Amino acid sequence: MVKRIAVIDRGKCTRVKCGWQCIKVCPVNRMGQECIIQDRERWPVISEELCTGCGICPKKCPVKCIKIINLAEEKGKLIHQYGVNSFRLYNLPLPKPGAVVGLIGANGIGKTTALQLLSERMKPNLGDYARERGWREVIEAFKGQEIQNYFEKLSGGGVKVSLKPQAIDRIPELFSGKVRELLKKADERKVLGKGAKEFGLEEILDRDVKNLSGGELQRVAICAAWMKDSDVYYFDEPSSHLDIKQRMKVAKSIRGLADERGKSVMVVEHDLAVLDYLSEYIHVFFGEKGAYGVVSRLKGARNGVNEYLDGFLREENTRIREYSIRFEMTAEVERKTTPYFEYPVLKKEYNGFSLECAGGEVRKGEIIGIVGENAIGKTTFVKLLAGIEEPDGGKVPRKLKISYKPQYIKSDFMGTVAELIMQSGMNMGVFEREIRRRLEIDDLMEKDVRHLSGGELQRVAIAIALGKEADLYLLDEPSAFLDIEQRLNFAHAVKSIVEGGDKTAFVVDHDIVLIDAVSSRLLVFEGESSVRGFAHAPEEKRSGMNRFLKEMDVTLRRDKDSGRPRVNKPGSQMDMEQKAASEYYYYSA
């Protein structure tokens, strides 16, 4: 029997404004039955039992807020549904003692929901959203399954849980005071000194939580979760806002909970290199964004990531994507194209921080990746090129037409995404050809800009920046809030626009997989965070990556099947071999 899922995005639904087109055009309604009706608040509600799956209402809906999905069979056990015609999750991942289990999948597919259910922030309703289930009923529903034992212990207080939430920006709303006070409350293991040192928090212990940057707030949140004396630790997107060095340090500390203390650890992560370094096992989340999510069986980390990239889950015999994601097996060779412009030595000083940038030459059709620690001058350098900041020494050429996507994006536009795009002055031909599909902008067109999530706002900002006619594109941390697939789709889009139009671009990012995928050359920043920064001239990618990875004390290898970059475990045979050969960025192929 076909299982039908009907989902209405109330963030897009206009109710009265459209005249309830879905209700008017539904064939079942026109035959006298009530397949689509209005609820008490005048929202349309679709009966999944009466719906025939004809697909007329999604096509006729003027704001495309309806999804009708026909499943040949349900992909497991229905664990939780948020409400009528809303997102639902099938199956649950399970923590493993002494191991790190990674969760991989698109945004809006249920990963955070799973952590909320496993950490007792929510209780599974088994699809019956009209009433709250008791623990006895929930446990009985999982009788004979491994997770029954977990929920029995959780409900009886036999499992202590620590959760690092995704939405760290809410912490200053929930806690008022100094960092030291927040960490003391969380410090059940009496390891405040060790935690502050391990997560680089010693200098901000006496700072108000409300005055922390995104990266500082993230490290405080991770440290607070790490210091709890728990049996199971959940970390939801721990690498957001962190630079590459911080990501590796945090990953090492999180792994230590499993390796050294024998605890169960589960991590949601979109940085493939960090996820691969952290995890011994993987659950793949698949389904349809915003509609339903399914949790795969437990897989080995390498196989799990590769199956996700391949788009086909072998044990489930399920294709989750129509195409495979593949990476180049060798580093891109340096382009010997026409020089586009040159910039001289640039200097900038303010607030006790000094930046010096070596002069460089930029060529047509190339993308220069910018890497380095946080607070070392990368954003300042991009602002100097964009003309937002003026250098204290040196002069930036001003004849180029520049398109700039800043690091931090505001959402104060009064109107929909479609209206913002129409007013942006972008090349609509480029938008339709290279951007709209790749960055999944269609789903956002009728949404109010002020109500977009971080990832949605990021995609719109990237779309506008890439859609403008420019000689030079400056993109500061485009991967923030994007899932793995969206990051790689961005890489394809910017490469197509730059290489196809003899343009050039600088991309600042901390995701080493994205930088590897998008860059033709590299610009490496070194120095001391918040004190001084030095930018080398753009250089061939292999030498730049070697310079940067050596500074980070990290070595990379290529996966033999997918070609993706993988971080070697510190002290492993491959790690020691590559360091001895001074080949931090793979062996030459």
C-alpha positions as CSV (number, residue, x, y, z in Angstrom):
1,M,0.0,0.0,0.0
2,V,1.3,3.4,-0.9
3,K,2.1,5.7,2.0
4,R,1.3,9.3,1.2
5,I,2.9,12.3,3.0
6,A,1.3,15.7,2.6
7,V,3.3,18.7,3.9
8,I,2.3,22.4,4.0
9,D,5.0,25.0,4.7
10,R,3.2,27.5,6.9
11,G,6.1,29.8,6.6
12,K,5.2,30.3,2.9
13,C,1.4,29.7,2.9
14,T,-0.6,32.9,2.4
15,R,-4.0,31.5,3.4
16,V,-6.5,34.2,2.6
17,K,-4.4,36.0,0.0
18,C,-4.4,33.1,-2.5
19,G,-8.1,32.4,-2.0
20,W,-7.3,28.9,-0.9
21,Q,-6.4,27.6,-4.4
22,C,-5.6,24.2,-3.0
23,I,-9.1,23.7,-1.7
24,K,-10.7,24.9,-4.9
25,V,-8.7,22.7,-7.3
26,C,-8.6,19.4,-5.3
27,P,-10.5,16.8,-7.3
28,V,-11.5,14.9,-4.2
29,N,-13.1,18.1,-2.8
30,R,-14.9,18.7,-6.1
31,M,-16.4,15.2,-5.8
32,G,-18.0,16.2,-2.5
33,Q,-15.4,14.9,0.0
34,E,-13.3,16.9,2.4
35,C,-9.7,16.1,1.4
36,I,-8.5,19.7,1.9
37,I,-10.2,21.9,4.5
38,Q,-9.6,24.9,6.7
39,D,-8.7,24.5,10.4
40,R,-9.9,26.8,13.2
41,E,-7.1,29.3,12.3
42,R,-8.0,29.1,8.6
43,W,-4.9,27.2,7.6
44,P,-5.4,24.6,4.9
45,V,-5.2,21.0,6.1
46,I,-4.7,18.0,3.8
47,S,-6.1,14.5,4.7
48,E,-3.4,12.0,3.8
49,E,-6.0,9.2,3.8
50,L,-8.3,10.9,1.3
51,C,-5.5,12.4,-0.9
52,T,-5.1,10.5,-4.2
53,G,-1.6,12.0,-4.9
54,C,-2.8,13.6,-8.1
55,G,-0.2,16.5,-7.7
56,I,-2.6,19.2,-8.7
57,C,-2.6,21.3,-5.5
58,P,1.3,21.6,-5.4
59,K,1.3,22.8,-9.1
60,K,-1.6,25.3,-8.6
61,C,-0.3,26.7,-5.3
62,P,0.9,30.2,-6.1
63,V,3.6,30.1,-3.4
64,K,4.7,26.5,-3.9
65,C,4.2,25.7,-0.2
66,I,2.7,22.2,-0.7
67,K,4.5,18.9,-1.1
68,I,2.8,15.6,-1.8
69,I,5.1,12.6,-1.5
70,N,4.2,9.1,-2.5
71,L,6.2,6.3,-0.8
72,A,6.1,2.8,-2.0
73,E,6.5,1.8,1.6
74,E,7.3,3.5,4.9
75,K,11.1,3.5,5.4
76,G,11.1,2.3,9.0
77,K,9.3,3.2,12.2
78,L,7.6,6.6,12.5
79,I,9.2,8.1,15.6
80,H,7.9,11.7,15.7
81,Q,5.7,14.1,13.8
82,Y,5.5,17.8,14.7
83,G,1.9,18.3,13.7
84,V,-0.7,18.0,10.9
85,N,0.9,18.2,7.4
86,S,4.3,18.7,9.0
87,F,7.8,17.1,9.2
88,R,8.1,13.6,10.5
89,L,11.1,11.4,11.4
90,Y,11.5,7.6,10.8
91,N,13.9,5.6,12.9
92,L,16.5,6.8,15.4
93,P,20.2,6.7,15.6
94,L,21.7,4.9,18.6
95,P,24.7,5.9,20.7
96,K,27.5,3.4,21.1
97,P,29.6,3.2,24.3
98,G,33.2,4.1,23.8
99,A,32.6,5.4,20.2
100,V,31.8,8.5,18.3
101,V,28.7,8.2,16.0
102,G,28.4,10.8,13.3
103,L,25.2,12.0,11.7
104,I,25.3,13.1,8.1
105,G,22.6,14.5,5.9
106,A,21.1,17.7,4.4
107,N,19.6,20.5,6.4
108,G,16.0,20.1,7.3
109,I,16.1,16.3,7.3
110,G,15.8,15.5,11.1
111,K,19.3,15.4,12.6
112,T,18.6,18.0,15.3
113,T,15.2,16.4,15.9
114,A,16.9,13.1,16.6
115,L,19.2,14.7,19.1
116,Q,16.3,16.4,20.8
117,L,14.5,13.1,21.1
118,L,17.5,11.2,22.4
119,S,18.4,13.9,24.9
120,E,14.9,14.0,26.4
121,R,14.4,17.6,25.2
122,M,11.4,16.1,23.3
123,K,9.5,12.9,23.8
124,P,8.7,10.7,20.8
125,N,5.0,10.9,19.9
126,L,5.1,8.0,17.3
127,G,3.2,10.1,14.9
128,D,0.3,10.9,17.2
129,Y,0.8,14.6,17.6
130,A,-2.6,15.3,19.1
131,R,-1.5,14.0,22.5
132,E,1.6,13.5,24.6
133,R,2.8,9.9,25.0
134,G,3.8,8.5,28.4
135,W,7.2,6.9,28.7
136,R,5.6,3.5,29.3
137,E,3.8,3.7,26.0
138,V,6.9,4.9,24.2
139,I,9.1,2.1,25.6
140,E,6.4,-0.5,24.7
141,A,6.5,0.7,21.1
142,F,10.2,-0.2,20.9
143,K,9.8,-3.6,22.5
144,G,12.5,-6.0,21.3
145,Q,14.7,-3.2,19.8
146,E,18.0,-2.0,21.1
147,I,16.7,1.5,21.7
148,Q,14.1,0.2,24.1
149,N,16.8,-0.3,26.7
150,Y,18.1,3.2,26.1
151,F,14.7,4.9,26.6
152,E,14.1,2.8,29.7
153,K,17.3,4.1,31.3
154,L,16.7,7.6,30.0
155,S,13.1,7.8,31.4
156,G,14.3,6.4,34.8
157,G,17.3,8.7,35.2
158,G,19.7,5.8,34.5
159,V,21.3,7.7,31.6
160,K,22.8,11.1,32.1
161,V,22.9,13.2,28.9
162,S,24.9,16.3,27.9
163,L,23.8,18.3,24.8
164,K,25.6,21.0,23.0
165,P,22.8,22.7,21.0
166,Q,22.9,23.9,17.5
167,A,21.4,27.4,18.3
168,I,24.3,28.8,20.4
169,D,23.0,32.4,19.6
170,R,20.3,31.8,22.2
171,I,22.8,31.3,25.1
172,P,23.1,35.0,25.9
173,E,19.3,35.1,26.2
174,L,19.2,32.2,28.6
175,F,22.3,33.2,30.7
176,S,23.4,36.6,32.0
177,G,26.9,36.8,33.5
178,K,30.5,36.0,33.0
179,V,31.9,33.0,31.1
180,R,33.5,31.7,34.3
181,E,30.1,31.6,36.0
182,L,28.5,29.7,33.2
183,L,31.3,27.2,33.0
184,K,31.3,26.7,36.8
185,K,27.6,25.7,36.7
186,A,28.4,23.1,34.0
187,D,31.6,21.8,35.6
188,E,30.4,18.5,37.1
189,R,33.8,16.9,36.6
190,K,35.8,19.7,38.3
191,V,37.9,20.3,35.1
192,L,37.3,24.0,34.6
193,G,41.0,24.8,34.3
194,K,41.7,22.0,31.9
195,G,38.6,22.8,29.8
196,A,39.5,26.5,29.6
197,K,42.9,25.6,28.4
198,E,41.8,22.9,26.0
199,F,39.2,25.1,24.3
200,G,41.2,28.3,24.4
201,L,39.0,30.2,26.8
202,E,41.5,31.3,29.4
203,E,41.6,34.9,28.2
204,I,37.8,35.3,28.1
205,L,36.8,33.7,31.4
206,D,35.9,37.1,32.9
207,R,34.1,38.5,29.9
208,D,30.3,38.8,29.8
209,V,28.6,36.0,27.8
210,K,26.6,38.7,25.8
211,N,29.9,40.2,24.5
212,L,31.3,37.0,23.0
213,S,31.8,36.4,19.2
214,G,30.2,33.5,17.4
215,G,33.4,31.4,17.6
216,E,33.9,32.2,21.3
217,L,30.3,31.4,22.1
218,Q,30.7,28.1,20.2
219,R,33.8,27.1,22.2
220,V,32.1,28.0,25.5
221,A,29.1,25.9,24.6
222,I,31.2,22.9,23.6
223,C,33.3,23.2,26.8
224,A,30.2,23.4,29.0
225,A,28.8,20.2,27.4
226,W,32.3,18.5,27.6
227,M,32.6,19.3,31.4
228,K,29.4,17.5,32.3
229,D,29.7,14.1,34.0
230,S,27.4,12.3,31.6
231,D,27.0,8.9,30.0
232,V,26.1,10.2,26.6
233,Y,27.3,13.4,24.9
234,Y,25.5,15.0,22.0
235,F,27.2,17.8,19.9
236,D,25.0,19.6,17.3
237,E,27.3,21.2,14.7
238,P,30.3,21.9,16.9
239,S,32.5,23.3,14.1
240,S,30.3,26.3,13.1
241,H,32.2,29.7,13.6
242,L,35.5,27.9,14.3
243,D,38.6,28.1,12.2
244,I,40.4,25.0,11.0
245,K,42.9,24.8,13.9
246,Q,40.1,25.2,16.5
247,R,38.0,22.6,14.7
248,M,40.8,20.0,14.9
249,K,41.4,20.8,18.6
250,V,37.7,20.6,19.4
251,A,37.4,17.3,17.5
252,K,40.3,15.8,19.4
253,S,38.7,16.8,22.8
254,I,35.3,15.4,21.7
255,R,37.0,12.1,20.6
256,G,38.7,12.0,24.0
257,L,35.3,11.5,25.7
258,A,35.0,8.2,23.9
259,D,38.6,7.1,23.6
260,E,39.8,8.0,27.1
261,R,36.6,7.9,29.1
262,G,34.6,5.2,27.3
263,K,31.6,7.5,26.9
264,S,29.0,7.4,24.1
265,V,29.3,10.4,21.8
266,M,27.1,11.5,18.9
267,V,27.9,14.4,16.6
268,V,26.0,16.3,13.8
269,E,28.6,17.9,11.5
270,H,28.6,19.4,7.9
271,D,32.4,19.7,7.7
272,L,33.3,16.4,6.0
273,A,37.0,16.5,7.2
274,V,36.0,17.0,10.8
275,L,33.2,14.5,10.6
276,D,35.5,11.9,9.1
277,Y,38.2,12.6,11.8
278,L,35.7,12.4,14.6
279,S,33.6,9.4,13.7
280,E,34.0,5.7,13.9
281,Y,30.4,5.1,12.8
282,I,27.9,7.0,10.7
283,H,24.1,7.2,10.3
284,V,23.0,8.7,7.0
285,F,19.8,10.8,7.1
286,F,17.8,10.9,3.9
287,G,14.3,11.7,2.7
288,E,13.0,15.1,1.6
289,K,13.9,18.4,3.2
290,G,11.2,19.8,5.4
291,A,8.9,16.9,4.7
292,Y,10.3,13.7,6.2
293,G,13.6,12.2,7.3
294,V,14.8,8.6,7.5
295,V,17.7,7.3,9.6
296,S,19.9,4.7,7.9
297,R,21.4,1.6,9.6
298,L,24.7,2.1,11.4
299,K,27.6,2.1,9.0
300,G,31.4,2.3,9.3
301,A,32.5,5.9,9.0
302,R,34.3,5.7,5.7
303,N,31.6,3.6,4.0
304,G,28.8,5.7,5.4
305,V,30.3,9.0,4.1
306,N,31.1,7.4,0.7
307,E,27.6,6.0,0.3
308,Y,26.2,9.4,1.2
309,L,28.4,11.0,-1.5
310,D,27.6,8.2,-4.0
311,G,23.9,8.8,-3.5
312,F,23.1,5.1,-3.0
313,L,22.7,3.3,0.4
314,R,23.6,-0.3,-0.2
315,E,22.0,-2.0,2.9
316,E,18.8,0.0,2.5
317,N,18.9,-0.5,-1.3
318,T,17.8,3.1,-1.6
319,R,18.9,5.9,-4.0
320,I,19.0,9.1,-2.1
321,R,20.3,11.3,-4.9
322,E,20.2,11.1,-8.7
323,Y,23.9,11.8,-9.0
324,S,27.2,11.0,-7.2
325,I,29.5,13.6,-5.7
326,R,33.1,13.1,-6.8
327,F,36.3,15.0,-6.1
328,E,39.4,15.5,-8.3
329,M,42.0,12.9,-7.4
330,T,44.9,15.3,-7.9
331,A,45.6,19.0,-6.9
332,E,44.6,21.4,-9.7
333,V,47.6,22.7,-11.6
334,E,48.4,26.3,-11.6
335,R,46.7,28.3,-14.3
336,K,49.0,30.2,-16.7
337,T,46.2,32.5,-17.8
338,T,46.3,36.3,-18.5
339,P,47.1,38.4,-15.5
340,Y,43.9,40.3,-14.5
341,F,45.2,42.8,-12.0
342,E,47.9,43.2,-9.4
343,Y,47.8,44.7,-5.9
344,P,50.8,46.1,-3.9
345,V,51.9,45.4,-0.4
346,L,49.0,46.5,1.8
347,K,49.1,47.5,5.5
348,K,46.3,48.1,8.1
349,E,46.4,48.9,11.8
350,Y,43.6,49.3,14.3
351,N,42.6,48.4,17.8
352,G,46.0,46.9,18.6
353,F,45.9,44.7,15.6
354,S,48.3,45.0,12.6
355,L,48.0,43.4,9.2
356,E,50.5,43.2,6.4
357,C,49.7,41.6,3.0
358,A,52.4,40.8,0.4
359,G,51.6,42.1,-3.0
360,G,50.1,39.6,-5.5
361,E,49.0,39.0,-9.0
362,V,45.5,37.7,-9.9
363,R,44.8,35.9,-13.1
364,K,41.7,35.5,-15.3
365,G,39.5,32.4,-14.6
366,E,41.0,31.5,-11.2
367,I,39.6,31.2,-7.7
368,I,42.0,32.0,-4.9
369,G,41.1,30.3,-1.6
370,I,42.0,32.2,1.6
371,V,42.9,30.2,4.7
372,G,44.1,31.0,8.2
373,E,43.0,31.2,11.8
374,N,40.2,33.4,13.1
375,A,41.0,37.1,13.9
376,I,44.2,37.1,11.8
377,G,43.1,39.6,9.1
378,K,41.3,37.6,6.4
379,T,38.1,39.6,6.5
380,T,40.1,42.8,6.7
381,F,42.1,41.9,3.6
382,V,38.8,41.2,1.6
383,K,37.4,44.5,2.8
384,L,40.5,46.3,1.6
385,L,40.0,44.7,-1.9
386,A,36.3,45.6,-1.8
387,G,37.0,49.3,-0.9
388,I,35.1,49.0,2.4
389,E,38.3,49.7,4.3
390,E,41.2,51.9,3.2
391,P,44.7,50.6,3.7
392,D,47.2,52.6,5.8
393,G,49.9,51.6,3.3
394,G,49.6,50.7,-0.3
395,K,46.8,51.3,-2.8
396,V,44.2,48.9,-4.1
397,P,43.2,49.2,-7.9
398,R,39.8,50.6,-8.1
399,K,39.0,50.0,-11.8
400,L,37.5,46.6,-11.2
401,K,33.8,46.0,-10.8
402,I,33.5,44.1,-7.5
403,S,30.7,41.9,-6.0
404,Y,31.1,41.3,-2.2
405,K,29.4,38.7,0.1
406,P,30.2,39.7,3.7
407,Q,30.9,37.4,6.5
408,Y,27.9,38.5,8.5
409,I,24.6,39.0,6.7
410,K,21.7,41.1,7.8
411,S,18.0,40.1,7.1
412,D,16.3,43.5,7.5
413,F,14.9,43.7,4.0
414,M,11.1,44.3,4.1
415,G,9.8,41.8,1.5
416,T,10.1,38.4,-0.1
417,V,13.2,36.8,-1.5
418,A,11.8,37.2,-5.0
419,E,11.4,40.9,-4.4
420,L,14.9,41.2,-3.0
421,I,16.4,39.4,-6.1
422,M,14.4,41.6,-8.5
423,Q,15.8,44.7,-6.8
424,S,19.4,43.4,-6.5
425,G,20.5,44.3,-10.1
426,M,21.8,40.8,-10.8
427,N,22.1,39.3,-14.2
428,M,18.9,37.2,-14.4
429,G,20.4,35.0,-17.2
430,V,23.3,34.0,-14.9
431,F,20.9,33.5,-12.0
432,E,18.6,31.2,-14.0
433,R,21.4,29.3,-15.7
434,E,24.0,28.9,-12.9
435,I,22.5,29.8,-9.5
436,R,18.8,29.2,-9.0
437,R,18.8,25.4,-9.2
438,R,22.2,24.8,-7.6
439,L,21.5,27.0,-4.5
440,E,17.9,25.8,-4.2
441,I,16.5,29.3,-4.4
442,D,13.1,28.2,-5.8
443,D,12.0,27.0,-2.4
444,L,12.8,30.4,-0.9
445,M,11.3,32.8,-3.4
446,E,8.0,33.5,-1.6
447,K,9.5,33.6,1.9
448,D,9.9,36.8,3.9
449,V,13.6,37.7,4.0
450,R,13.3,38.6,7.7
451,H,12.1,35.1,8.5
452,L,14.8,33.1,6.7
453,S,17.0,30.7,8.7
454,G,20.8,31.2,8.7
455,G,21.3,28.7,5.9
456,E,18.5,30.2,3.8
457,L,19.9,33.7,4.2
458,Q,23.4,32.5,3.3
459,R,22.2,31.0,0.1
460,V,20.3,34.1,-0.9
461,A,23.3,36.3,-0.1
462,I,25.6,34.0,-2.2
463,A,23.1,34.0,-5.1
464,I,22.9,37.8,-5.2
465,A,26.7,38.1,-5.0
466,L,27.4,35.6,-7.8
467,G,24.5,36.9,-9.9
468,K,25.9,40.4,-10.2
469,E,28.0,41.4,-13.2
470,A,31.5,41.8,-11.8
471,D,35.2,41.3,-12.6
472,L,36.1,40.2,-9.0
473,Y,33.9,38.2,-6.6
474,L,34.8,38.4,-2.9
475,L,33.0,35.7,-0.8
476,D,33.6,35.7,3.0
477,E,32.8,32.4,4.7
478,P,30.1,31.1,2.3
479,S,29.9,27.7,3.9
480,A,28.5,29.0,7.2
481,F,25.1,27.3,8.0
482,L,25.2,25.3,4.7
483,D,25.0,21.5,4.6
484,I,27.6,19.4,2.8
485,E,25.7,19.2,-0.5
486,Q,25.0,22.9,-0.5
487,R,28.7,23.7,0.1
488,L,29.7,21.6,-2.9
489,N,26.9,23.1,-5.1
490,F,28.3,26.5,-4.2
491,A,31.7,25.4,-5.3
492,H,30.3,24.2,-8.7
493,A,28.4,27.5,-9.2
494,V,31.3,29.8,-8.4
495,K,33.7,27.8,-10.6
496,S,31.3,27.8,-13.5
497,I,30.8,31.6,-13.3
498,V,34.4,32.5,-12.8
499,E,36.0,30.0,-15.2
500,G,33.3,30.4,-17.8
501,G,33.3,34.2,-17.8
502,D,37.1,34.9,-17.4
503,K,36.3,36.4,-14.0
504,T,38.2,35.9,-10.8
505,A,37.3,35.3,-7.1
506,F,38.6,35.2,-3.6
507,V,36.9,32.7,-1.2
508,V,37.5,32.8,2.5
509,D,36.5,29.7,4.4
510,H,37.4,27.2,7.1
511,D,36.0,24.1,5.5
512,I,39.1,22.4,4.1
513,V,37.1,20.2,1.8
514,L,35.4,23.2,0.2
515,I,38.6,25.2,-0.1
516,D,40.2,22.1,-1.8
517,A,37.2,21.7,-4.2
518,V,36.9,25.4,-5.2
519,S,40.5,26.8,-5.3
520,S,43.0,27.0,-8.1
521,R,45.5,28.9,-5.9
522,L,45.8,29.6,-2.2
523,L,46.5,32.7,-0.1
524,V,47.8,31.7,3.3
525,F,47.5,33.9,6.5
526,E,49.9,33.5,9.4
527,G,50.6,35.4,12.6
528,E,49.1,35.7,16.0
529,S,45.3,35.8,16.5
530,S,44.0,39.3,17.4
531,V,47.6,40.7,17.5
532,R,49.1,40.6,14.0
533,G,48.5,38.9,10.7
534,F,50.6,38.4,7.6
535,A,49.2,37.3,4.2
536,H,51.5,35.6,1.7
537,A,51.1,36.3,-2.0
538,P,48.8,33.9,-3.8
539,E,50.7,30.7,-4.5
540,E,50.3,27.3,-6.3
541,K,47.7,25.2,-4.3
542,R,50.0,22.4,-3.3
543,S,52.7,24.6,-1.8
544,G,50.0,26.8,-0.1
545,M,48.2,23.8,1.3
546,N,51.5,22.3,2.6
547,R,52.4,25.6,4.2
548,F,49.0,26.0,5.8
549,L,48.5,22.3,6.9
550,K,52.0,22.2,8.4
551,E,51.1,25.3,10.5
552,M,47.9,23.4,11.6
553,D,49.9,20.2,12.2
554,V,47.4,18.3,10.1
555,T,48.0,15.9,7.1
556,L,45.5,15.0,4.4
557,R,45.0,12.0,2.2
558,R,42.6,11.2,-0.6
559,D,39.9,8.6,-0.3
560,K,40.7,6.0,-3.0
561,D,37.0,5.7,-4.0
562,S,35.4,9.2,-3.7
563,G,38.6,11.3,-4.0
564,R,37.5,13.3,-1.0
565,P,40.1,14.8,1.4
566,R,40.5,12.9,4.6
567,V,42.3,14.0,7.8
568,N,44.9,11.5,9.0
569,K,44.6,10.5,12.6
570,P,47.5,12.1,14.6
571,G,50.3,9.7,15.0
572,S,49.0,7.2,12.5
573,Q,51.4,5.6,10.0
574,M,50.1,7.7,7.2
575,D,50.4,10.9,9.3
576,M,54.0,10.2,10.3
577,E,55.0,9.1,6.8
578,Q,53.6,12.3,5.2
579,K,55.1,14.6,7.9
580,A,58.5,12.9,7.4
581,A,58.2,13.6,3.6
582,S,56.9,17.2,4.3
583,E,53.9,16.3,2.2
584,Y,51.0,17.5,4.3
585,Y,48.7,17.9,1.3
586,Y,48.6,14.3,-0.1
587,Y,51.4,12.7,-2.0
588,S,51.9,13.9,-5.5
589,A,49.9,11.7,-7.9
